[in-house]
Amino acid sequence: MSKQLLIAIDPGFDSMKVIANGQHFKFPFSAVETDERKMSDYGGRRGFILYKDASGATWRVGQYARSLMFENKNQQEDPLRNFYTEERFISAEATVGILSAIAKAINLTGLYDEQKDLDIRLIVALPHAVRNKYASTIVGLVSGEQRYYMTFEDDAERLYHFTIKESNVMTVSQTIAAILGETSDDNGYINEEKYFYLSNGPTLVIDGGYYTVGLVPVSRGGSVDDGRAESDTSHAMKNVNLAIAKEIAEVRPDIKHYAVEYLLSQGEGGIRYMDKEQGKVVTIDLASIREKKLRTICDSFIHYLNEKYDDLLDFRYILVTGGTGACFFSQLLDYYKGTGLMDEEHLLLTTPTIGSETLPIEFSIAAGAYKGLRGKIQQ
């Protein structure tokens, strides 16, 4: 009897979040094509991921890809200029990233030797605004026979060879996934204790990510109001990093938004420049600048919400999710409590769980997609 592997993937603009048979992991969603014959920096290093297709073309994936972009920051304006758009889902980088995630899921669940007969069920969460547009692309990308090679950290290169039936590949709106994650049990059935988010709405779902902030109104009863939904690209974490890069551009013009994210993710919040007038090195604290820019961008976001949704007067609940949403949450709560519009019981931050385990906030969408996949299989 074949073994089953359930995989939910949230290919966020910053990182790939994955849940496979109840286990979770993530890695930076970056991929750079390389000539590995000229590389010698990966032996035994933590977080190394290398993808090689059947033709022998190689790609660095994850943190090592991001490191290459940072190292080459003076030679390129913005290597992710095209990647940070919604068309990324038809890119070669997306193919490499998703197939790498599937391979890592096979490893993590101990099913490498079962690939020949492995029954893989996959769900991929896409931005609400473009889910219908790119669903068929994603299904075509991963369904059918797959054959490629992967190297993880200091392990030897291994072949991944499996088949996923087209009928076993699904997509879901990231926002719907976030709602499922908060209102469903592990098997995708409605959790009666939390169904009031839908039954007693309207509810506004705010999904804050790296490139977009998804805004999706859900009417009382649970139907999505697509006419008022939006993928806002002016108040996401990329905008915060762009503001940081702009502030330091006079002294460090080489630090672009993706370099800011890389440095902070590495715990390298201090960057230096030479003050010509003083004739000495000065250190800039990126972390403290980010805190200020977060408040500024969130202030602008609150103003935008009030303009777009008439001060949120028609909503009974606000459900905040995503990494950027978590960064904004306290400021949003303080503001709307101050206006008398919301309190802690009506403006809520999602808490993703699988089984008895509480996951980090950035897994909210992946957790909801995973629960939805389990529910679909049991129908």
N, C-alpha and C positions, 0 to 999 in steps of 0.2 A: 504494500500500500504506500502510495507516495506521501511524503510529508508536506505540510503546508507552511508557507511563509507569508505573513501579512505585513505589508510595508506601507506606511504613510509618510509622504515627503512634503515638506513645506519649503519650496525653493525660494527663500526670502532673498531680498536684494543684498543683504549682508552675509547671511550664513544659511547653509542647508541644514534644516532640522529634520530628523528622521526618527520614527518609532517603528521597530521591527519585532514582531511577536512580543510586544510589551516592553522591550528594551529601547532606550533612547540614546541618541548621540547627535553631535553636530560638528560641522567643520565650515570654515569660511568658503562662501560660494565664489571662488575665484579659480580660473583655469587659464594657463598660458602654454601655448605650444612651444616646445623646446627641442634642442638637439642634444640628447643626453650623452652623446659621445664626447661632448665638450664639458660635461659636468662631473664633479667629483665631490660634492658637498653633502651627500645624503646618507652615507653609511652610519647607521645607528642613531640618527637624529630623530627626535620626538616630533610626531605630527606629519612626517613625510608621506605624501601620497603621489604615486606616479601611475598614469593611465597610458596604455599602449594599445592602439587599434590593430586590426588584422594586417594592415599594410606596413606596420612598424612605426608609424607616426606617434610621437610621445607628447604628453601634456603633464606639466606640474599642476597639482590640484590643491586647493585649500591654503593653509598658511604659507607653504613654500611658494605657491604662485603669487600670493600677496607680497611676499618678501622680494620676489623678482621685480614686481612692479615698483616697489619702493626703491630698490637699488638702481633702477633705471629711470627714476623720476625726473632727472635732468635731461633725458633724451626724448621725452614724449610729453605732450600737452595733457592728455588724460587717457590712459589706456583703457579705461572703463566707460568712456563717453557713450559708446553704443550699447554697452552691457547694462548700464543703468537706465534702460528704457524698457517698456513692456514687450518690445520685440525680442528681448533676450530669449524668450521661450522657443524661438525658432533658430537659435544660434548654435554654433558648434560647441561653445562653452557650456550651454545648457545640456547638450547631449553628454558631454564628458562628465559634468557634475552629477547628473542623475544616475548614469551607469556606475560611477564611482560609489555613489550612495548605496546602490543595490548590492554591489560587491561587498562593501563593508558590512551591510546587513547580513549577507550570507555568512561572512566570517563570524560576526558577533553572535549569531544564533547557533553556531556550530554545525551548519548545514552544507559546508563546502563539498563534502564527499557525496552529497545527495542531489547535486545539481541536475543530473540527467533526468530524474523523475520528479523534480521539485515542483510543487504546485504553488506558483507565486501569484499572489493577489496584490495589486498595487493601486494606491490612490494618491493623486498629486493635487495639492491645493494651489489654485491660481487666483490672482487678483479678481475681485468680484466683477469689475468693469470689463475684463477681457476673458473671463473664463470660457464663455461660449465661442469666442473668436479663436482661441488657441487649443481648445480641448482636443480636436481631431489631430492637431500637430503632435501633441504630447502622446496620444494613443499610438500614432504611427511611429513615433520615435522609439518607444520601448517595447512594443509588441512584436511577436515573432522570435526567430532565432537570434541570439546574441553571442558573440564570440570576441573576447578581448582579454588583455592581460593587465594585472594590477600589482603594484609593489606598495606595501604599507610598512612604514617605519623601516626597521632593519630586517624585515622578513624577505625571503627570496621572492622573485617574480612568480606569479601563479596565473594559470589560465582560468578564465570564467566563461563557461559555456552552458547556456540554459535557454529555455524557450518560455515566453509569456504569451498566453492566448490573448487575442485582442479583446475578447469579452471579459477578461480578468483585469483590464486596466480601466480605471475610472478617474474622473476629476471632480473637484468640488470647489466652490467659491471659498476663498480664505475666510471671508466674513461669516459665511454659513458654518464653516468648520469651527470658528471661534464660538459661535452660538451653541453648536452641538456639544462642544467640549464642556461648556458651562452648564448645560441643561440636560445632559444625557448620562446614563450610567456606562459602565465599561462595555456593555453589549450593544450600545447605541439606542437603548430604550429611554424614553423620557423619564427623567428624575422628577417625581411629583413634587419634591420639596423645592425645586428650582424652576418649575414650569411657569411660575407667576411672571418671570421676566418676559415671557411671550404672551401669556393669557391676559395679563393685566397691564399691557403696554399702553401706548406706544413706547418702544425702546430705541434709543440711538446707540448703535455699535460703533465705537471708535477703535480702529485697528492701526496703531502707530508702528510703522516699520522704518527701514533705513531710507528708502526712496519715496514711499508713499504713506499717506495716512488715509486709510479707507474709512469712509463715512457712509453708513448704511442704516437708514431708518427701517424699523420693523414694526408693522402695525399690530394692534391688539389681535391676538390669535395666531401671530407668527408669520404673516406674509410680508415679503420684502417689497418696499416701495422703491423700485428701480429708478423711477423718475426723479427722485430726490437723492439718490446715492451718488457718490463721487469718489474718485481716487485723487486726493489732494497731494500735489507735489511741491507745495510751498512751505510745509511745516513739518517735514520729516527730519530724521537725524542727518541726512545728507545736507540739508539746509543749515543745520547747526554747524556742521563741519565746514561748509562753505563760508559761513560767517567768521569762523575761527581763522581759516586760511586768509580771508580778506584782511583781518585785523593785523596779521603778522606778515603780510605780503611785502611790506617795505623792507623788512630785514631778512625774511626767509621766503623769497618768492618761489622756491622749489617745493615748498610744502603745500600740496594740493589737498582737496578734501579726502581723497582715499589714503593719502599719507598720514593725515591727522588720525583717521580711524586705525590705521596700522600701528602707529606709534602708541596710541592709547591702549590698544588691544594687547600690546607687548609690555605694558606697564612702563613705557618710556615717555612719561609726561613732560619731562624737561628737555627742551631743545635750546641750543646755544647759537649766538651770533656775535660777531665782532662789532662793538661800538667804536666807530672810528674816532669820534670826538674824545671819548675817554681813553681810548687805546687799550681797552680790556674786554674780556669775554663776559657777556651777559646771558643769563639763563631765563627762558620764558617757560612759565608753568602752563602747559596746555590744559591740564585738568581744571584749574581754576578759571581759565578763560571759557572752557566748555560750560561750567556751571552758570556763568553769567549769560552766555548765549542761549542756553536752554531756557532760562527764565524769559529772555527777550522773545524767542521764537514761540514759547508757550503763550505769552501775553498776546502776541499777534494771532495765534491760533484761536484763543478764546474770543477775540474780537471777530474773527472770521466766522466762528460757529454762531455767534450771536446775530451777525448780519444774515447768514445763510438760513438759519432756522428760527428766526424771530425770538431770540433770547432763550431758545429751548423750552418755551412755555408749553408746547404741546406734548412734551415727552415726560413720561412718569419715571423712566429708568434710563440711566446712561451706563453702558457696559464698556469698559476700557480694557483693551488687550494689546499685546505686542510689546517689544522692548522699548520703543520710543513712548508708547502709551504709558508704560510703567514709570518712565522718567517724568512724564507730564502729570501723572495722577495726583500727587499731593497738591500741586498748584491748582489743578482743575477743581479738586474737592474744596480747597480753601476758598477759591473764588465763588463757586456756586453755593456753598454753604453761607458765605457772606451775603449773597443776594437773597437768601431765603428760598431759593428754587429747589435745592437738593440737600440731602443729608447722606450719612454713611450707608444707610439702607437702600438708597436709590441711585447713588453714583458709586459703582462698584468696579474693582479690579479683578479680572478673571484669575482663577486659581486652578491651573491644569493638574489633573490627577490621572494616574493609570493604576488601577488596583488600589492599594493602600498608600502608594507613593505620590507625594506632591512634587511636581516637576518645576523647573525654572519657568518664569513667565513667558520666555520666548518660545516655549513648546506648546503654547495654548492652541495654535492652529493645527499643529501636527497631532496633538492629542485628540482634538475634535474630529479631525479627518480619520484617525485610527478607529475611534469609536463608531464613526459613520460607516467605515469599511466593515467592521464586525457586524453591525446591524444589517448591512446589505447582504452579507453572506448568509445570515440566519433567516432571511425572508423566504 
